């Protein structure tokens, strides 16, 4: 473990090789079985709801109909998440060929949404737990094996791959310190 200011960071976050490979994983993180969608911060709930109209043009009819009658947010206060359809696909998933992608992020790239996507999605496979402060840990799942392979092939560290998300979450200065710590400990990449 390493402590940077208020962040407790699992060593694997700093040493793992990773670079998302959508062509091989097919966006599996957006379609995982289990019913619970992406965790939401309380401050993201209104942003997510406001992004729905911008996302609608990219969504399949089934998702558009579902969103016209339902709230995209589920769970009690303090434990909110994005709704899933059939306990698998995030309600904001659209398919580009066989690859699951995020309609909210597509709207953000298109300039029609101010909200990019939930931070938990942006940071994945890094997860944030709270033990009196944020604890960053690496969620190593089978579906992300292509990202680990690609990261090893390209020599890309997980923290490098998730630069935009980490800067969004913690700011440039803290990200730079995290990257420096990762590069100093990157000899045993896994």
C-alpha positions in Angstrom: 0.0 0.0 0.0 1.0 3.5 -0.6 -0.5 6.7 0.8 -0.5 9.9 -1.3 -2.2 12.7 0.6 -5.6 11.3 1.4 -5.5 8.4 -1.1 -4.6 4.9 0.1 -3.5 3.0 -3.0 -3.2 -0.8 -3.5 0.3 -1.6 -4.9 -1.3 -3.4 -7.9 -2.9 -0.1 -9.0 0.7 1.2 -9.5 2.4 -1.9 -10.9 -0.2 -3.6 -13.1 0.1 -3.4 -16.9 -3.2 -2.6 -18.6 -4.5 -1.0 -21.8 -8.2 -1.6 -22.6 -8.7 -3.7 -25.7 -12.3 -3.2 -26.8 -11.9 -5.2 -29.9 -11.2 -8.3 -27.8 -13.2 -7.7 -24.6 -16.2 -6.3 -26.5 -17.0 -3.8 -23.7 -17.7 -6.6 -21.2 -17.5 -4.2 -18.2 -20.8 -2.6 -19.5 -22.6 -5.9 -19.8 -21.6 -7.9 -16.8 -24.2 -10.3 -15.3 -25.3 -9.6 -11.7 -27.9 -6.9 -11.8 -26.0 -4.1 -10.2 -24.8 -1.4 -12.6 -22.1 1.1 -12.2 -21.8 2.6 -8.7 -22.7 6.3 -8.6 -21.6 9.2 -6.4 -24.5 11.1 -5.0 -23.3 14.2 -6.9 -23.5 12.3 -10.2 -27.2 11.5 -9.9 -28.6 14.7 -11.3 -25.9 14.9 -13.9 -26.7 11.4 -15.1 -30.5 12.1 -15.2 -29.8 15.3 -17.2 -27.6 13.4 -19.7 -30.5 11.0 -20.6 -31.9 13.2 -23.5 -28.4 13.5 -25.1 -27.9 9.7 -24.9 -31.3 8.7 -26.3 -30.4 9.1 -30.0 -27.6 6.5 -29.7 -29.6 3.9 -27.7 -31.5 0.9 -29.1 -35.3 1.2 -29.0 -35.6 -1.1 -26.0 -33.4 1.2 -23.9 -35.2 4.3 -25.1 -38.6 2.8 -24.2 -37.3 1.7 -20.8 -35.8 5.1 -20.0 -39.1 6.9 -21.0 -40.8 5.1 -18.2 -38.1 4.6 -15.6 -35.4 6.3 -13.6 -31.8 5.3 -14.7 -30.8 5.4 -11.0 -31.4 2.6 -8.5 -30.6 2.0 -4.9 -30.9 3.8 -1.6 -29.1 7.0 -0.8 -25.4 6.3 -0.3 -25.6 3.1 -2.4 -26.8 4.3 -5.8 -26.0 2.7 -9.2 -27.0 2.8 -12.8 -29.9 0.5 -13.8 -29.3 -2.5 -15.9 -31.6 -4.4 -18.3 -32.0 -8.1 -17.7 -29.5 -7.8 -14.8 -26.7 -7.4 -17.4 -26.5 -4.6 -19.9 -26.2 -1.1 -18.5 -29.3 0.8 -19.6 -27.0 3.2 -21.5 -25.3 0.5 -23.6 -25.4 0.7 -27.4 -23.6 -1.7 -29.7 -21.1 -0.7 -32.3 -21.0 -4.1 -34.1 -20.3 -6.6 -31.3 -18.8 -4.0 -29.0 -20.8 -2.6 -26.1 -20.3 1.2 -25.7 -21.6 4.0 -23.6 -24.3 6.3 -25.1 -23.6 9.0 -22.5 -19.9 9.1 -23.4 -20.8 9.2 -27.1 -23.0 12.2 -26.4 -20.2 13.8 -24.4 -17.7 13.3 -27.3 -20.4 14.8 -29.6 -20.7 17.9 -27.4 -24.3 17.3 -26.5 -23.8 16.2 -22.9 -21.8 17.9 -20.1 -21.5 14.6 -18.3 -19.0 12.1 -19.6 -20.1 9.0 -17.7 -20.0 7.8 -14.1 -16.6 8.1 -12.5 -16.7 4.4 -11.5 -17.0 3.5 -15.2 -14.3 5.9 -16.2 -11.9 4.5 -13.6 -12.6 0.8 -14.2 -10.8 -1.6 -13.5 -9.7 0.7 -10.6 -12.4 0.7 -7.9 -12.7 3.1 -5.0 -13.6 1.9 -1.6 -13.9 4.0 1.5 -12.1 3.1 4.7 -12.2 6.5 6.4 -11.0 7.9 3.1 -10.7 6.7 -0.5 -8.9 3.4 -1.1 -8.0 2.7 -4.7 -7.8 -1.0 -5.6 -7.4 -3.0 -8.8 -10.4 -5.2 -9.7 -8.8 -8.0 -11.7 -11.5 -9.8 -13.6 -11.3 -12.4 -16.3 -13.1 -10.2 -18.8 -10.2 -7.7 -18.7 -7.6 -10.3 -19.7 -7.3 -8.7 -23.2 -6.4 -5.3 -21.5 -3.8 -6.9 -19.4 -2.3 -8.7 -22.4 -2.3 -5.4 -24.4 -0.8 -3.5 -21.5 2.1 -6.0 -21.2 2.7 -5.9 -25.0 2.8 -2.1 -25.1 4.4 -1.5 -21.7 1.5 0.6 -20.5 0.8 0.8 -16.8 -2.7 0.8 -15.5 -2.3 4.4 -14.1 -1.1 5.6 -17.5 -4.0 3.9 -19.3 -6.5 5.6 -16.9 -4.8 9.0 -16.9 -7.9 11.0 -17.9 -10.1 9.3 -15.3 -7.5 9.7 -12.5 -7.0 13.4 -13.3 -10.8 13.9 -13.4 -11.1 12.3 -10.0 -8.0 13.6 -8.1 -6.4 16.4 -10.1 -3.3 16.7 -12.2 -0.8 17.2 -9.4 -1.9 14.1 -7.5 -2.0 12.1 -10.7 1.6 13.2 -11.5 2.7 12.0 -8.0 0.8 8.7 -8.5 2.5 8.2 -11.9 5.9 8.9 -10.4 5.3 6.3 -7.7 4.1 3.8 -10.3 7.2 4.4 -12.5 9.4 4.0 -9.5 7.8 0.6 -8.6 7.1 -0.7 -12.1 9.8 -3.3 -12.2 7.5 -6.1 -11.2 4.5 -5.6 -13.5 1.6 -8.0 -13.3 
